[in-house]
Amino acid sequence: MGSGKSTIGKILAKNLNRDFQDSDHFIEEKTGVDIARIFDIEGEDGFRERESKALKDLLSQTNQVIATGGGSVVSKRNQALLKSKGYIIFLDTSAIQQMYRLRRDKKRPLLQTDNPLQRLEQLLVERRPIYLDLADLAIKTDRRVARKLAADIISQLPEHLK
């Protein structure tokens, strides 16, 4: 959350002449309700199941950049799918920077807590090792301009992806 996946993903897709997909938006389009509502009705487990199905659908397509939900990598099934079908870029963002970017966002179910910064820190401790293990490219994003960050990413991509 708040790492810039959608913002950077859109820039990358445009510069690489690819389609852009955001897995959360894909789920919302398929269900007709927002992510917060899915969490309310089905809980996190129900949402994660929908997320896995969406990821499988999205990865069956070609020539695109996909911004996945931050928790999609928790599932071993998703990890295997991502590793086998994609080039994974980890936007490494501190919890402080995430909190700054999300300070006005009231739609993040996992941040609806008395201490959202503490929750972000906890999620980062749990997930960062997974992100680093899966990533083909890990790049720091704190206080970086999106266009310059995207250009930096493109310069580090293997030739067959440019």
C-alpha positions as CSV (number, residue, x, y, z in Angstrom):
1,M,0.0,0.0,0.0
2,G,1.2,3.4,-0.9
3,S,4.4,2.2,-2.7
4,G,3.3,3.7,-6.0
5,K,2.4,0.5,-7.8
6,S,-0.4,2.0,-9.8
7,T,1.3,5.3,-10.5
8,I,4.6,3.7,-11.6
9,G,2.8,0.9,-13.3
10,K,0.9,3.3,-15.6
11,I,4.0,5.2,-16.5
12,L,5.9,1.9,-17.2
13,A,3.0,0.6,-19.3
14,K,2.9,3.8,-21.4
15,N,6.6,4.0,-21.9
16,L,6.9,0.3,-22.8
17,N,3.8,0.4,-25.1
18,R,1.9,-2.1,-22.9
19,D,-1.5,-2.3,-21.3
20,F,-1.8,-1.5,-17.6
21,Q,-3.9,-3.5,-15.1
22,D,-4.4,-3.0,-11.4
23,S,-5.6,-6.2,-9.8
24,D,-7.7,-4.4,-7.2
25,H,-9.5,-2.4,-9.9
26,F,-9.9,-5.7,-11.9
27,I,-11.6,-7.3,-8.9
28,E,-13.8,-4.3,-8.3
29,E,-14.9,-4.3,-12.0
30,K,-15.7,-8.1,-11.8
31,T,-17.6,-7.9,-8.6
32,G,-19.3,-4.4,-9.0
33,V,-18.2,-3.4,-5.4
34,D,-15.2,-1.9,-3.9
35,I,-12.5,-3.8,-2.0
36,A,-13.6,-2.4,1.4
37,R,-17.1,-3.9,0.8
38,I,-15.6,-7.3,-0.1
39,F,-13.6,-7.2,3.1
40,D,-16.8,-6.4,5.0
41,I,-18.8,-9.2,3.5
42,E,-16.2,-11.9,2.9
43,G,-13.4,-11.0,5.2
44,E,-9.7,-11.0,4.2
45,D,-9.8,-14.7,3.3
46,G,-12.6,-14.2,0.9
47,F,-10.9,-11.2,-0.7
48,R,-7.6,-13.2,-1.0
49,E,-9.4,-16.0,-2.8
50,R,-10.8,-13.4,-5.3
51,E,-7.3,-11.9,-5.6
52,S,-5.8,-15.2,-6.5
53,K,-8.4,-15.8,-9.2
54,A,-7.9,-12.3,-10.6
55,L,-4.1,-12.7,-10.6
56,K,-4.5,-16.0,-12.6
57,D,-6.8,-14.2,-15.1
58,L,-4.5,-11.2,-15.5
59,L,-1.3,-13.3,-15.9
60,S,-2.9,-15.4,-18.6
61,Q,-2.8,-12.2,-20.8
62,T,0.3,-10.8,-22.5
63,N,1.9,-7.5,-23.1
64,Q,0.9,-5.8,-19.9
65,V,2.1,-4.3,-16.7
66,I,0.2,-5.4,-13.6
67,A,0.0,-3.7,-10.2
68,T,-0.8,-6.4,-7.7
69,G,-2.3,-5.8,-4.3
70,G,0.3,-5.6,-1.6
71,G,-0.9,-8.8,0.1
72,S,-1.1,-11.0,-3.0
73,V,2.4,-12.3,-2.4
74,V,1.4,-13.9,0.9
75,S,-0.1,-16.9,-0.9
76,K,2.3,-19.6,-2.0
77,R,0.1,-20.3,-5.0
78,N,0.4,-16.6,-6.0
79,Q,4.1,-16.6,-5.5
80,A,4.5,-19.5,-7.8
81,L,2.2,-18.0,-10.4
82,L,4.0,-14.6,-10.3
83,K,7.4,-16.2,-10.5
84,S,6.5,-18.4,-13.5
85,K,4.6,-15.8,-15.5
86,G,6.1,-12.4,-14.8
87,Y,9.0,-10.1,-14.2
88,I,8.6,-8.9,-10.6
89,I,9.5,-5.4,-9.6
90,F,9.4,-4.6,-5.8
91,L,8.9,-1.0,-5.1
92,D,10.6,-0.8,-1.7
93,T,8.9,1.9,0.4
94,S,9.3,2.7,4.0
95,A,6.2,2.6,6.3
96,I,6.7,6.3,7.0
97,Q,6.5,7.1,3.3
98,Q,3.5,4.8,2.9
99,M,1.7,6.5,5.7
100,Y,2.5,9.9,4.2
101,R,1.1,8.8,0.8
102,L,-2.0,7.2,2.4
103,R,-2.7,9.9,5.0
104,R,-6.1,10.9,3.5
105,D,-7.1,7.5,2.2
106,K,-10.0,6.0,4.2
107,K,-10.7,3.1,1.9
108,R,-7.9,0.7,2.9
109,P,-9.5,-2.0,5.1
110,L,-6.2,-3.1,6.6
111,L,-5.5,0.5,7.8
112,Q,-8.8,0.9,9.6
113,T,-7.1,0.7,13.0
114,D,-6.2,3.1,15.8
115,N,-2.5,3.1,14.7
116,P,-2.2,2.7,10.9
117,L,1.5,3.4,10.9
118,Q,2.1,0.5,13.3
119,R,0.0,-1.7,11.0
120,L,2.0,-0.6,8.0
121,E,5.2,-1.4,9.9
122,Q,3.9,-4.8,10.9
123,L,2.9,-5.6,7.3
124,L,6.3,-4.6,6.0
125,V,8.0,-6.8,8.5
126,E,5.8,-9.7,7.4
127,R,5.9,-9.1,3.7
128,R,9.2,-7.5,2.8
129,P,11.2,-10.7,3.0
130,I,8.7,-12.3,0.6
131,Y,8.9,-9.3,-1.8
132,L,12.7,-9.4,-1.8
133,D,12.8,-13.2,-2.4
134,L,10.4,-12.9,-5.3
135,A,11.7,-9.7,-6.9
136,D,13.6,-9.7,-10.1
137,L,14.3,-6.1,-9.4
138,A,14.0,-4.2,-6.1
139,I,14.1,-0.5,-6.1
140,K,13.8,2.1,-3.3
141,T,11.0,4.6,-3.9
142,D,11.1,7.0,-0.9
143,R,11.0,10.6,-2.0
144,R,11.6,9.8,-5.7
145,V,9.7,11.5,-8.5
146,A,7.5,8.9,-10.3
147,R,8.7,9.7,-13.9
148,K,12.4,9.4,-12.9
149,L,11.8,6.3,-10.9
150,A,10.0,4.7,-13.9
151,A,12.9,5.7,-16.2
152,D,15.3,4.1,-13.7
153,I,13.3,0.9,-13.7
154,I,13.2,0.8,-17.5
155,S,17.0,1.3,-17.7
156,Q,17.4,-1.8,-15.5
157,L,15.0,-4.1,-17.3
158,P,16.4,-7.0,-19.4
159,E,16.4,-6.1,-23.1
160,H,13.6,-8.5,-24.0
161,L,11.2,-6.5,-21.8
162,K,12.1,-3.1,-23.2
